[in-house]
């Protein structure tokens, strides 16, 4: 498979890199330190018409291919993983609206999201459910032409900075996935409120917090797909989300590698550059090989996803499992190359290390994904 970028993709990569250097990188440290939402980066990407990459032009998007989306995400993540995570979440929500929204809902919201005029969030995780969607407790009780929604969502990216929440709800008391649905809930609806803002180990610049629904009335026209039809939409969301997180992992790891090589050349120890020592050469060699392997896995998964039929995104799962663990190893080695200085807030590798750890938890936690993939490989999933 040919993973060489086209001329158009190279130009896209170059332009996004310039945006990231000028408008995203200068704020990256402050976003993390002060738990700020990446407004400047979001605005810059919107002005470059990048917020609707996977949305067709009739709805205000660019209609780009999946690999181009991954190229852009990598470049953003090289300079700020928080901005990249918000970007990926926006793309995943747009794809869900595109796949499942009624035409009026798509006409209303997709142009706003694709142009970056509004922010979307995916509200699935709950306090007592975690990664197990079948344990979802947020209810949507049908009453005439609307649903009454009650429940709390936690660890939601973009939380109170979003204007639209694609929300996993239980529309039936029956067990199993047929009781789960996806609703688009606007921020300004009575009954929508916000709880805690979480200060985490890393990825603190993505406005992570609680979204609470209390007797919130939502029109049935805001239902995405069919009632009880959450799982097919979840596969679309997770396909885009997992590939996006994989691209963040590769971009972040690339940044860690570059920081380590630069440090090895500049840092002088006992009269010679740190990079002259064999132990450091061993570490950067391993890092370089891992980053290239991760990028190859990412692009292979992206190409496969482009033409994959609806269903479980196996290629995206494999890419996410490999690249997020790869980023953990690479950032760990980067910190080791930097020594004691790398363990201080003065060096960017410290933030890269913390951010990499969080990628194993976003858009699918590692262990449940391994179980899901294993069951699929062993033919144990229902047809």
N, C-alpha and C positions, 0 to 999 in steps of 0.2 A: 504494500500500500504506500502510495506517495504522500509524504507529509510535508513536502516543500510548499511554502506559502506562495500564493499567486501574487502578482504585482499589486493587485488591488488590496489584498490582505496585508502586504508589507507596508503599503501607504497608510492603511488604517492603523496598523501597529505603531508606526512612527508618529502619527498624529495624536493617538491616545497617550503615547509616552510623553509627548510634549505637554499635553493637558495635565497629566499626572505630575510632572515635574513642576509645572508652574502653579497649578491651582489645588493640587491634592497633597503632595508631599509636605509643603510648609506647615500644614495644619495637623499632620498625622499624630505627632506626639501629644499635642494639646487635646485632641479628640479622646485619646486614651486616658490622659491624666485627669481631665476634668469631666469625663463622661458626657461629651457633647455630640450632638447629631451632626453628620457631615454635610451641612447645608451648602458650603462653598463648592465642595466636590460634586454634589448632586446637581447643583446649578450649572457647573461647567460641563458636565456630561450631558445634561439636558440641552444646553445651547449647542452642543455638537451633534445633536440628534441621535444620541446613543441610548436613550432610556427606553426606546421601543424597538430594540434590535430585532426581536423575534415576532413583532407585530406586523401584519401585512400593511402596505401603503394605504389601502382604503380606510383603515382605522387609525391612520396617522403615524404608523411605524415605518421602519426601514426595510422590513422583510428580508433580513440578513440570514445567512446560513449559520448552522450551529457552531462550526469551527471558528467563524469570525467572532461570534459571541464569546468563545473561549479565549481567543487572542486578546480581546478587549479586557476581559476579566483578569487575565494574567497581568497585563500591564498596569491596571489599577492596583492590584494586590501587591505588586512589587514596591509600591510606595505607601499604600494604606489598606490594610485588610478590612478595616471597618467600612470604608467607603465601598469596597468591593462586595462586602456582604450585603449591604443595603441595595446595591445595584443588582445583585443576583436575586434577592428576594423580590424586587420589583419585576424582573423578567419572569420569574416563576408565577407570580400572581397574574401577570398579563396573559400568559399562556393558558392558565386555568380559565380566565374569563373568555378567552378566545374559543376554547374547547367546549365550555359548558354554559356560557351566558346566553340568555335570550337576546334577540337582536337589539331590542331597545336598551338593555343594560350594556351591551357592547358598544353601541353607538354613543351612549352617555359617558362611559368611563374609559374605554380604551384610548381615545385620543388624548384625554387628560393625563393618563398615566404614561403613554408613549412619549408625550412631549415634556414629561417631568413636571407638569403643573400640579400634580397630586402624587402622594406617596401611598403605596399599598403595603399591607402586612398580611402574613399568613398566620392565622391564629388557630393552632391545633393543640399544642402541649398544655396539659392540665396538672394541677398539684398532685392528684392521686392517680394519674394515668401514666405520666411520663411518656415513654416511646410507644406504649401499648394503646393504639387508637381504639381498640375494642373496649377499653375501660373508660372511654369518654363519658363524662357525666353532664356536660352542658346540654340542656334540652331545648328543643324547639317544638312547642306544642301548637298544632294547627288550630286556628280559630277563624273560620270564614276565609277571607282572602289574605290572611297574614299568619305569621308565626309569632308566638311569644317566646322569646329566648331568655334563658337564665343559666348563668354559669360563669366560671372564672378561667381565664387562660394565663399561662405564665411563660416567662422567658421568650417573649414575643419581640422579634426584631422590628424596629421602627415604632413599636408600641404607641405612645401618645403623640408621636410626630406623624403618624399615618392618618389618612382621611378615609380609607376603605380597608375593611378587614374581611378577608376570605376566611370564614369561620367554620370549623368542624363542629357539627351539632348532632345530637341524637334525636331523630324524628319519630322513633318507635321504641317501645320498651323491649322489643324482641332482641334476643342475643344475636351476635354475628354481625358482619359488615353491612347486611341489608337494612340495618337500622340507622346507618350513618349517612349524613347529607352534608352538603357544603352551601353555605349562605354568604352572600355579599352584604355586609352590614356597614352602613355609612357612620362616620364618627359623630355626626350631628344628630343622630337619632336619640330621643329621650331613652334613658336607661343604659347608655354607654358611658362608662367611667373608667378611671385608671387607678391602680393601686401602687404597689412598690415599684421603684426603679432599682434594678439590681446592679451592684458593683461587683464585677466578676474578676477572675484571675486575668483574663485578657478580653479582647474584642469589646472594650468598654465604650467605644465611640459609635455604637449602632443602636442606641436608645432602647435598651432591652428592659422590658418591664411587664407588668400585669395589665390585662384588659378584662374588664368586668361587665357583664351583661345582666341587668336587673329588670325583669318584665319589659324587655325591649321588643317593641312591635316592628316586625320586618315583613314587607310584602312578599307574597309567594312568588312574585315576578323576580325576586332577587335570588331565587334558588338556582344554583348552577347544576346543570344536568338534571337527572331524575331524582325524585325523592328516594332515598336509599341507594343512590348511585355515587357515593363518595369515592369508592375505591378506584374506578377508572380515572377520575380526575386527579386523585392522589398520585397515580402512576405518572401522569403528565407533569404535575408539580414537582415530584421528586426527581423525575428524569432531568428536568432543567436545573433544579436546585442542586442535586448531587454533582452534576457535571460542573456547575458553577463553583461549588465548594472545592472540587478537584482542581479547577483552574486557579482558585485563590491559593490552594496549597502549593501548586507549582510556582506561581508568581512569588509567593512569600519565600519559598525555598531558594528560588533564583536570587532574590535579594540577599538572603543569608550567605549564599555562596559568594556573591560579589563583594559583600562587606568583609568577608573572611580573607579573600584574595587581596583586597586593598589593604587591610590591616596587616597581613603578612608581609607586604612590600614596604609599608611605612614604619612599622614598629621595629625598633632596633633593640636587640637584646645581646649583651656581651659583645658589642662591637659589630654585629652583623644583623641584617634583616631577619625577622622572625621566620619568614618564608624559606630561608636557607636551611632550616632544620628539617630533617627527614620526617620527624613525627608530624609536623604541620603539613608537609607535602602529602603524607598518607591521608590525612583528614580531608584536605580540599579535593584530593583525587576521588575519594569515596563520595563526597558531596556532589561533585560534578557528574559522576556516573549515575547517581541516584536521581538527580534533577532531570537529566536527559531521559532516563527510563520512565520517570513520571510524566514527562511531557509527551513521550511516545504513547504511553497508555492513555493519556488524556485525549490526544488527537484521534487515536484509533476508536475510542469510545464515542467521541463526537461525530466521527464519520458514520459509525454504525447507527447512532441515534437519529441521524438525519433521515435515514430511510427505514427505520425500524417500525414494525406494526405496533398498534396500541397494545399495551400490556406491561408486564413487569420489566423495568429498564435494566436488564442484567448487565449490560456493558457499563452503564453509569454506576451501578453498584460496585462492580469490580474496580473501576477507576477511582471511585471515592475511597474504597478500602485501602488501595495501594498508595495513592498520592497523599492522603492525610497522614498515614503512618510514615511515609517517606519524609514529609515535611517535619514531623517530630524528630526524626533521626538527624536530618540536615541541620535544623536549628540547634539541636543539642551539640552537634559537632562544631557549629559556628561559635556557640558560647564557649566551648572548650578552646578553640583557636584563640579567642580573645582573652582567655584566662580570667583573672580577677576583675579586670576592667569590663569584661562582657557581662558580669553579674551585677553591674551597677546600672542605674537609670541613665547614665551618660551615653551609653552605647545603644544603638537601635536593635542590636541582636537580642537584647533582653526582652523587648516588646515583641519581636518576631517569634521568640520562643514561647511566650505566653499566648500569643494569638494562634500559633500552630496547634497548641493543645486544645483550643476550643473547636477547631475544625472537625475533630473526631466526633463532635456532639451535634453539629448543625446539619439539618436535612438528612437525618438518619444517624443514629448512634451506632458505633462500630459493631458491637456484639449482636444486636438484633439484625443488622444487615448481614453479618456472617451467617447467622442462623437461616435467614430468608434465602440467601444465595445457596447455602448448603442443601436446604430442602428442595429448592428448584433443581439443583444438579442431580439430586437423588430421585427426582420424579415424585416427590411427596406433596407437592402443592395441588390443590383442586384444579381441574381443567377449566 
